[in-house]
Amino acid sequence: MAVILYVTGGARSGKSSFAEARAAASGQSVTYLATAQAFDTEMTERIGRHRADRPVAWTTVEEPLDVPQAVRDASTPTLLLDCLSLWVSNMLLSDWTDEAMLAAADSLLNAARTRSGLTVLVSNEVGQGIVPDNALARRYRDVLGWVNQRCAAASDEAVLLVSGLPLQLKPSKEFHEF
C-alpha cells in the first residue's frame, strides 16, 4: 500500500531530520532521493556533509530534474525525497514553463501513489514571507507554493516543522511520535 508523508517547514526548521527519522522508523530499506546541485564550493561542502550523515545502508540517488522517473525506479520500500524546493529551483533554472513544472509534480505524485511503501516528500514552506522584490523570486515562490499545495493535498499525512517541533497538519490514520 502506498503512503505519502509530506513534510514542510522553513529553513533550519528540522524538517529533514524529522523526515529522516520517519524514514528510518519504517523499519524498511530506504532510498534517499537528493535533488541538490553543487554550483559553488559551499554547496559542494553542504552536500558532502549530508552524504556523510546518511546511514550507510541507505541507497542514495542524486537526480536534479527527472524526479518522477527516479521515484518510479526506486526499488526500496521507503523513499525519502529531499527536497521539492531544490527540484523546483532546478526546473526553473533549466527554463521549464510553469505548466511543465506542475505537470512534473503531478507525475511525481502519480509515481509515489503507485509505489508500495512509504514515500516522504520534503519541501520548504515559502508562503509565510514577504512578497519577493523581483519577478524570478516571485515566480519561484508561486510555483513552489502550487507544488506544495498539490503534494499536501495528495498526502496521507502532512507535518509542518517549526523550531524543530512537528505540527500535524493532516494526521495519519496511525499517529507516530518521533
TASUL-V743068 format. One record per residue. N is the residue number from 1. RES is the residue in one letter. OMEGA is omega as a letter, one per 30 degrees, with the letter a starting at -180 (none if undefined). NEAR is the number of other C-alpha atoms within 12 Angstrom. D_LAST is the distance of its C-alpha to the last C-alpha in Angstrom with 2 decimals. Layout:
{{N,RES,OMEGA,NEAR,D_LAST} {N,RES,OMEGA,NEAR,D_LAST}}
//
This chain:
{{1,M,l,14,22.09} {2,A,l,23,20.86} {3,V,l,32,17.54} {4,I,l,40,17.05} {5,L,l,45,13.90} {6,Y,a,50,15.20} {7,V,a,49,13.33} {8,T,l,49,15.65} {9,G,l,37,16.34} {10,G,l,25,19.00} {11,A,l,22,19.86} {12,R,l,18,17.59} {13,S,a,25,15.04} {14,G,a,26,12.09} {15,K,a,37,12.10} {16,S,l,38,12.92} {17,S,l,28,10.34} {18,F,a,35,7.57} {19,A,l,40,9.90} {20,E,l,35,10.54} {21,A,l,23,7.16} {22,R,l,33,7.34} {23,A,l,40,10.96} {24,A,a,28,10.71} {25,A,l,18,8.68} {26,S,a,24,11.66} {27,G,a,17,13.76} {28,Q,l,22,16.51} {29,S,a,25,18.49} {30,V,l,35,17.55} {31,T,l,35,19.97} {32,Y,a,43,19.12} {33,L,a,43,21.58} {34,A,a,38,22.53} {35,T,a,33,24.94} {36,A,l,33,25.92} {37,Q,a,27,29.54} {38,A,l,18,31.03} {39,F,l,13,33.91} {40,D,a,11,34.27} {41,T,a,11,33.68} {42,E,a,12,30.69} {43,M,l,14,28.85} {44,T,l,15,29.98} {45,E,l,16,28.46} {46,R,l,17,25.16} {47,I,l,23,24.98} {48,G,l,17,25.92} {49,R,l,12,23.08} {50,H,l,23,20.54} {51,R,a,22,22.33} {52,A,a,14,22.29} {53,D,a,17,18.56} {54,R,l,25,17.71} {55,P,a,18,17.63} {56,V,a,15,21.29} {57,A,a,17,20.75} {58,W,l,27,19.57} {59,T,l,24,22.48} {60,T,l,30,23.04} {61,V,l,28,25.25} {62,E,a,29,26.60} {63,E,a,27,28.14} {64,P,a,29,29.05} {65,L,a,34,30.90} {66,D,a,27,30.98} {67,V,l,41,27.31} {68,P,l,31,28.12} {69,Q,l,24,30.10} {70,A,l,29,27.46} {71,V,l,44,25.00} {72,R,a,25,27.82} {73,D,a,21,28.53} {74,A,a,33,25.06} {75,S,l,25,25.41} {76,T,l,29,21.89} {77,P,l,31,19.86} {78,T,l,38,16.91} {79,L,l,47,17.94} {80,L,l,50,16.25} {81,L,a,46,18.77} {82,D,g,41,18.58} {83,C,l,40,20.28} {84,L,a,50,22.37} {85,S,l,39,23.69} {86,L,l,31,25.47} {87,W,l,40,26.62} {88,V,l,41,28.32} {89,S,l,32,29.82} {90,N,l,27,31.15} {91,M,a,33,32.77} {92,L,a,29,34.20} {93,L,l,21,35.70} {94,S,l,16,37.13} {95,D,l,17,39.07} {96,W,l,21,37.36} {97,T,l,18,38.35} {98,D,a,26,35.92} {99,E,l,16,36.75} {100,A,l,19,36.05} {101,M,l,37,32.61} {102,L,l,29,31.69} {103,A,l,22,33.18} {104,A,l,31,31.09} {105,A,l,37,27.91} {106,D,l,24,29.16} {107,S,l,25,29.90} {108,L,a,34,26.39} {109,L,l,38,24.99} {110,N,l,25,27.64} {111,A,l,28,26.73} {112,A,a,39,23.02} {113,R,a,27,24.13} {114,T,l,22,26.46} {115,R,l,28,23.98} {116,S,l,21,22.64} {117,G,a,29,18.89} {118,L,l,39,15.98} {119,T,l,50,16.99} {120,V,l,52,14.66} {121,L,a,51,16.86} {122,V,l,47,16.26} {123,S,l,45,18.84} {124,N,l,38,20.05} {125,E,a,34,20.90} {126,V,a,28,24.63} {127,G,a,23,25.92} {128,Q,a,14,25.50} {129,G,l,15,27.97} {130,I,l,11,31.72} {131,V,a,16,33.93} {132,P,a,16,34.57} {133,D,l,12,38.16} {134,N,a,11,39.02} {135,A,a,11,39.24} {136,L,l,17,37.07} {137,A,l,21,34.11} {138,R,l,19,34.60} {139,R,l,26,34.78} {140,Y,l,36,31.57} {141,R,a,30,29.76} {142,D,a,27,31.34} {143,V,l,35,30.62} {144,L,l,36,26.99} {145,G,l,30,26.61} {146,W,l,29,28.23} {147,V,l,42,26.12} {148,N,l,38,22.91} {149,Q,l,27,24.39} {150,R,a,27,25.24} {151,C,l,37,21.82} {152,A,a,33,20.09} {153,A,a,19,22.82} {154,A,a,29,22.54} {155,S,l,32,18.79} {156,D,l,30,17.33} {157,E,l,31,14.27} {158,A,a,37,14.27} {159,V,l,41,11.91} {160,L,l,34,13.57} {161,L,l,29,12.24} {162,V,l,22,14.50} {163,S,l,17,14.77} {164,G,a,21,11.23} {165,L,l,21,9.98} {166,P,l,29,8.87} {167,L,a,26,11.72} {168,Q,l,24,12.10} {169,L,a,21,15.55} {170,K,a,24,15.94} {171,P,l,22,13.71} {172,S,l,18,13.54} {173,K,l,13,15.67} {174,E,a,10,12.87} {175,F,l,17,9.91} {176,H,l,20,6.47} {177,E,l,15,3.84} {178,F,none,18,0.00}}
//
